[in-house]
Every structure is written in structure tokens, then in C-alpha cells.
Amino acid sequence: MPIVEWRATPSLALETAPSDRALAVVDETCRDAFDRYGAFLRFKGIPQPLEVPVSLPEVSVLPANVALDGKAPRALNDVLSRFDAVAPSGCCYWGLYVDSIHHLFVRNDPLTTDASGALGPNPRFVRTLTHEIGHVLSSALGVWSAVPYDRAMDERLAEEFVAFMGIAAPVESSSEDLALHRPVSGGARTL
């Protein structure tokens, strides 16, 4: 899936800017999800009409934390303009796959800094991207041509895929996300 847009959050530049380490987290998450989605569908007894996706969406990596810049223009939770037509419940999204425009929008923080100051993969980003890839692959592999599409079922399948992948990171609020990005000891940072 080609990344066509990547906007960093200035106050979290290390965690949110495009970098080799950040791209490695994206690539590994995608590879793991793509490798295991067929097994997930078989486990659930859901037909997979296509062996491989015919096409994949473009990706935008955008600010999402509404306590920072997630509501700014062209950010993921800019629901008053760009996402008004496709964001059914308003605020707040960490990821959003819009099948009608064949585009995946995802949070911009593949990395996080721990309390010791070490930069590493953000488990909440991995969770979000895995969930969204579930939506993408259900569409791209023809699941909804074999099973009548139901928005609630699509959401449930994406969540069940996260569990199938063994990901335990919770969905968080913007304040919980900020706490994750604000180490409190060792290499302490403030925003």
C-alpha cells in the first residue's frame, strides 16, 4: 500500500516523522497482517473469494491525537471538513479506511519513547494499523461479495483480527495516548 502523505506532529517529531525506523514498523505490521489474514478467515469460516488483493488503497499517515493537532486541517479527526461525509460518529479516530475512495488514513505515531528514552515500536499504532488492515483485506479479498456487507460485522471482524494476531494493546483516549508519549523517568520529556 503506497504511503502518499505523512504528516508529523511537531511536538512528537521523533515518534511521528517518517523515518527508516517508522517505516520498518509499518512494513512489519503490514507483512504480519497480510501473511495471517487468510488463516483468520479460515478460522472464522468466512469465504475468501480472492487469493490475493486485486488492488490496495493508498495510505495517509496523519495526526490523530485531538489533544494535540489531530483536529487541525488535513488531520485524521478533521471531521468538520475533510471527513464530514465518511466519519459517521464524529470524533475521534486513530485509523479510518474509506472503501468508497480506496484510501486508508492512519495515526502518525508508529514509534514511541519509553521511560528510559529508548525509541521503539508503538503497540497502539500497531493495533490500529492491524485493525484497519482487517477492513482493507475484507474488502480487497472479496469477503463482502461472498457475505452480505454489514458495517457492524466489518467492525467486529477487524477487532477479532486484532485479537487473532495476539495484540493486547487497548484502544485509548487522546489523554492516554499523550501519557504513553510522555516518559516520566530516565529520559524524561515534556511537551
N, C-alpha and C positions, 0 to 999 in steps of 0.2 A: 504494500500500500504506500504510494508516494506521499511523503510529507510535503505539502505545498505552502505551508505557513507555520511559523513557530515564533510566538511572541513570549518573551521572558517577562518576569516580574522584577522590576529594578531592585526592590528591597531583598529579593531572594535570588540574586543573579547566579550564584554557584549552582543552586538547585534547579533553576528553571531555564537557563540559557542552553541553546543547542551546543552540544559538545560530544566528543567521541564516547565519553562515559555515559552520557544521557542516551545517545543513540544505541549504545550497547544494551541498555535496559529495555528500550523499545523493541529492538531486534530480538532479544531473548524472550521477552514476553510474547511477541507475535509468533515466533517459532514454536514455543511450547504450546500455545493455544491452537495453532494450525495443526500441529502434529497430533493433538489429542481430541480434536472436536469430533472426528468420525467415531472414535471409541465412545465418546459421550453419547452421541446419538444412538449408537447400537445399544448401549447400556440402558437408555431410556425407551428403547423400542420404537424410535422415531425414524421414518424413512429418510434416506439421503439420496435424492434423485440424481445429483451430480457428484462425480468423484472428486472433481476439483472445481473451484470457482471459475466462472466464465470471465468475470471481471471483479475488481476490487475497488473500493472507494478511495478517493483522495482523503488526506488527513490534515487537519489543522490542530496544532498544539497551542492552546490558548490559556491565558489567566482564567482561573475559575473561582478562587477564594474571594467571596464577596466582602470580606473584611479588609481586603487589600484592593486589588484592581480588577477583580472578577466581574464587576458590573460596568466597567469602563466600555466605551465604544469598541466594538470588534473583539470583546472578551466573551467567554463562554456563557456568562449569565447576563449578557446584554439583551435581556428579554423584552425591553421596551422598543427595540428596533429590529435588529437582525433576526432574533429568534422568536419574535412575537407569533409568527404563524405556525411554528413547529414545536414550541415548548408548551405542552398542554397545561402544566400546573404552575407556571411562573418560575420562581426561584426555588431551588438552586441546583445546578447540575455540575457534576465532576466530569461527565462524559455524555455525549449525545450522538447517536447515529441517526441520520436523516436519510432514509432509503429513497425518498422521492427525488432528492438531489444527489444521491450517491456520494455522501460525504460524512466522514467521521470527525467529530470535534471532541478533543480530549484535554484534560487538565495538563498544565505545563510543568509539572514537578516530578520528573522521573527519578530525581535524586533527592536525598535529604542528608542533613548533617546531624550526626548523633552527639550525645553529651560530651564525648571526648574530642569532638571536632572533626571526626572522620566522615568523609563524603561517601555515601553508598546508595544502593537502590532504595527507593521509597516504596514500601509494601502497599501503601494506599494507592499509589499510581498504578502499580502492577495489578491490583484488584480492579481498579476502574477500567484499565485497558482490556483486561481479560473479559470482564463483563460486556464491554462494548463489542469486542471481537465475537462474542457469542451472538449478539444481534446481527453483526455483519455476516457471519458464516451461515446462520439460519437462512438468511435471505439469499446469499450467494451460492449456496449449495442446493437451493430449490426446496427447502423444507416447506415453505409456505405454498408451494404448488402441489405438494402431496398432502399437507394437513391444512385445513382452513385457518387463515391467519386470524389470530386473536391477540390484541395488544397485551392483555394480562398474561396470556400464555407465553408470549415472547419475553416479557419481563421475567416471568418465573423461570423460564429456561435459561436465561442469561445468569440469573442468580444461582440456579442449580449447577450451571457450568463452573462458576467460581468455586462452589463447594467441591465439585468433582475434581477440580485442579488442586484441591487441598489448601486453598488460600483462606486464611483465617482473619485477615485484616478487616476491620469493620468499615462500614460507610460512616463518615464523620461529618461533623458540622464544620463551618469555617473556623470557629474558635478552636476546636480540637485540632484542626489542621495547622493553625498557627502555633499551637503548643508543641506539635510534633517538630516544627521547623525552628523552634527556639530552644536550643540546648541550654540547660540550666547549670551545668557544672563543667569543669575541664576547659574546653574551648568555648566558653560561653559567648553568646552573641545576643545582641538586642536589635530590634528593628526600629 
